[in-house]
Amino acid sequence: MDTPIYAAFSRASGGWFSRLVGALIRSFTSGSVNHALVVYWSTDFGCWMTVGANANGVTPMPLTEFLKTRTIVYLYAPVGWSLWYAPTISTRAMTTPGCLGWPTSKSGKFGRNLLNDKSELFCSEWLTELCVTGMVPLGASAIKDFMPDRPDQITPAFLAARMSKCAYFQTEPLSVISRVPNQFTAALIPQPRSK
């Protein structure tokens, strides 16, 4: 049984330096968020976990630790598919540092076009690649509907706005990650909305 997994977006709310960096990112990207990540229920640890592309690579962290310096603003559930479908990701990979198999993060570097290294991704690029890989069972037309025209220009704010308007994502209340998931509802995958 798949455990709940969501695409999430946050903003810095920790110390003054963290808040300053977050505010700078939000001002450059014209949005209310400065980080894109995944939040999932870990049966291994018995808690909600986060994983995302950070300055030190793709790293997992318990949600309780993450929330000490950040605030989750948006939460989206895949509709008709699961982030668990991505073939490069598994429960073990999500909970074991070093087994993630994803490129390192560019989160500390500015000037994407000047430093166009294909092995490094910003957090929103990493989450986009994860979503596209997970959407493969839906077919090429679903992926085309989701993908932006300029994948190299994806920011957390842009991706959050894209998900809010896309039929393959459903906005979830933040309260879903404040409780232990029910085993019955954890297996449910929301079905596509009628257009």
C-alpha positions as CSV (number, residue, x, y, z in Angstrom):
1,M,0.0,0.0,0.0
2,D,1.4,3.4,-1.0
3,T,1.6,5.9,1.8
4,P,0.5,9.6,1.3
5,I,2.9,11.7,-0.7
6,Y,2.5,15.4,-1.7
7,A,4.2,18.1,-3.6
8,A,4.8,21.0,-1.2
9,F,6.0,24.6,-1.3
10,S,7.4,26.6,1.6
11,R,8.9,29.9,2.6
12,A,11.7,30.5,5.1
13,S,10.6,31.4,8.6
14,G,13.6,30.7,10.8
15,G,16.5,33.0,11.8
16,W,17.1,36.4,10.2
17,F,19.5,35.1,7.6
18,S,17.2,32.4,6.5
19,R,14.3,34.8,6.2
20,L,16.5,37.3,4.3
21,V,17.6,34.6,1.7
22,G,14.0,33.5,1.4
23,A,12.8,37.0,0.9
24,L,15.4,37.6,-1.8
25,I,14.4,34.4,-3.6
26,R,10.7,35.4,-3.4
27,S,11.5,38.9,-4.7
28,F,13.5,37.5,-7.7
29,T,10.8,35.0,-8.5
30,S,7.7,37.2,-7.8
31,G,6.1,34.6,-5.5
32,S,5.0,33.8,-2.0
33,V,7.2,30.7,-1.8
34,N,10.9,30.0,-2.1
35,H,11.3,26.2,-1.9
36,A,9.7,23.2,-3.6
37,L,9.8,19.8,-2.0
38,V,8.0,16.5,-1.3
39,V,6.2,15.6,2.0
40,Y,5.4,12.0,2.6
41,W,4.4,9.6,5.4
42,S,7.2,7.3,6.3
43,T,6.2,3.9,7.7
44,D,9.9,3.3,8.5
45,F,10.1,6.3,10.8
46,G,6.4,6.6,11.7
47,C,6.3,10.3,10.9
48,W,5.9,12.8,8.1
49,M,9.1,13.4,6.2
50,T,10.3,15.9,3.7
51,V,12.7,15.5,0.8
52,G,14.0,18.1,-1.6
53,A,16.9,19.5,-3.5
54,N,18.9,21.6,-1.0
55,A,22.3,23.3,-0.9
56,N,23.7,20.0,0.3
57,G,22.0,17.8,-2.3
58,V,18.7,15.9,-2.3
59,T,18.1,15.3,1.4
60,P,15.4,13.9,3.6
61,M,14.3,15.5,6.9
62,P,11.5,14.9,9.4
63,L,8.7,17.4,8.9
64,T,9.0,18.5,12.5
65,E,12.6,19.6,12.0
66,F,11.8,21.2,8.6
67,L,9.0,23.3,10.2
68,K,11.4,24.8,12.7
69,T,12.9,27.1,10.0
70,R,10.2,27.0,7.3
71,T,6.5,27.3,6.8
72,I,4.6,25.1,4.3
73,V,2.3,27.4,2.2
74,Y,0.9,25.0,-0.4
75,L,0.3,21.3,-0.6
76,Y,-0.8,19.4,-3.7
77,A,-1.8,15.7,-4.1
78,P,-1.3,14.1,-7.5
79,V,-4.7,13.2,-9.1
80,G,-5.0,9.9,-10.9
81,W,-1.3,9.0,-10.3
82,S,1.2,9.0,-7.5
83,L,4.6,10.5,-6.9
84,W,5.5,7.0,-5.8
85,Y,5.2,5.9,-9.4
86,A,8.5,7.7,-10.4
87,P,10.8,4.8,-11.1
88,T,13.8,6.5,-9.6
89,I,12.2,6.8,-6.2
90,S,11.2,4.3,-3.6
91,T,10.5,4.3,0.2
92,R,14.1,3.3,0.8
93,A,15.4,6.0,-1.4
94,M,13.2,8.6,0.2
95,T,14.4,7.7,3.7
96,T,18.1,6.9,3.2
97,P,20.5,9.7,2.5
98,G,22.9,8.9,-0.4
99,C,20.4,6.5,-2.0
100,L,18.3,9.1,-3.7
101,G,19.9,8.8,-7.1
102,W,19.2,12.4,-8.0
103,P,21.6,15.1,-9.2
104,T,23.0,17.6,-6.7
105,S,21.2,20.9,-6.1
106,K,21.9,24.3,-7.4
107,S,19.9,25.9,-4.7
108,G,22.9,28.1,-3.6
109,K,23.8,29.3,-7.1
110,F,22.3,32.1,-9.0
111,G,22.2,32.7,-12.8
112,R,20.7,29.4,-14.1
113,N,21.6,30.3,-17.7
114,L,25.2,31.3,-16.8
115,L,25.8,28.1,-14.8
116,N,23.8,25.6,-17.0
117,D,25.1,22.4,-15.6
118,K,22.7,19.6,-16.4
119,S,23.8,17.6,-13.3
120,E,22.5,20.2,-10.9
121,L,18.9,21.2,-10.4
122,F,17.1,23.9,-8.4
123,C,14.5,22.6,-6.0
124,S,11.6,23.4,-8.4
125,E,13.4,21.7,-11.3
126,W,13.9,18.6,-9.2
127,L,10.3,18.5,-8.2
128,T,9.2,19.0,-11.8
129,E,11.4,16.1,-13.0
130,L,9.9,13.9,-10.2
131,C,6.4,14.8,-11.2
132,V,7.0,14.2,-14.9
133,T,8.6,10.8,-14.2
134,G,5.6,9.9,-12.0
135,M,3.1,11.0,-14.6
136,V,4.4,8.6,-17.3
137,P,1.5,6.1,-16.7
138,L,-0.9,9.0,-17.7
139,G,0.7,9.3,-21.1
140,A,2.5,12.0,-23.1
141,S,-0.5,14.4,-23.4
142,A,-0.8,14.6,-19.6
143,I,2.9,15.4,-19.3
144,K,2.7,18.0,-22.1
145,D,-0.3,19.6,-20.3
146,F,1.7,19.9,-17.1
147,M,5.2,20.9,-18.5
148,P,5.9,24.6,-18.8
149,D,7.1,26.0,-22.2
150,R,10.5,26.8,-20.6
151,P,11.5,24.1,-18.2
152,D,14.8,26.0,-17.5
153,Q,12.8,28.9,-16.0
154,I,10.8,26.9,-13.4
155,T,10.7,28.7,-10.0
156,P,8.9,27.4,-6.8
157,A,6.3,30.1,-7.3
158,F,5.8,29.3,-11.0
159,L,5.5,25.5,-10.2
160,A,3.0,26.1,-7.4
161,A,0.8,28.3,-9.6
162,R,1.1,25.6,-12.4
163,M,-0.1,22.9,-10.0
164,S,-3.0,25.0,-8.7
165,K,-4.4,25.2,-12.2
166,C,-3.5,21.7,-13.5
167,A,-6.1,18.9,-13.5
168,Y,-3.5,16.4,-12.4
169,F,-3.1,18.0,-9.0
170,Q,-5.5,18.7,-6.2
171,T,-4.9,21.4,-3.5
172,E,-4.9,19.8,-0.1
173,P,-5.5,21.4,3.3
174,L,-2.3,21.7,5.3
175,S,-4.0,19.9,8.1
176,V,-3.5,16.5,6.3
177,I,0.1,16.6,7.3
178,S,-0.6,17.4,10.9
179,R,-2.0,13.9,11.7
180,V,-1.1,10.3,11.3
181,P,-2.8,9.0,8.1
182,N,-5.6,6.5,8.3
183,Q,-4.5,3.2,6.7
184,F,-7.7,3.1,4.6
185,T,-7.4,6.7,3.3
186,A,-3.7,6.4,2.8
187,A,-4.2,4.0,-0.1
188,L,-6.6,6.3,-1.9
189,I,-5.4,8.3,-4.9
190,P,-7.7,11.2,-5.8
191,Q,-9.4,10.8,-9.2
192,P,-9.3,13.4,-12.0
193,R,-11.6,16.4,-11.6
194,S,-14.3,16.8,-14.3
195,K,-13.5,19.7,-16.6
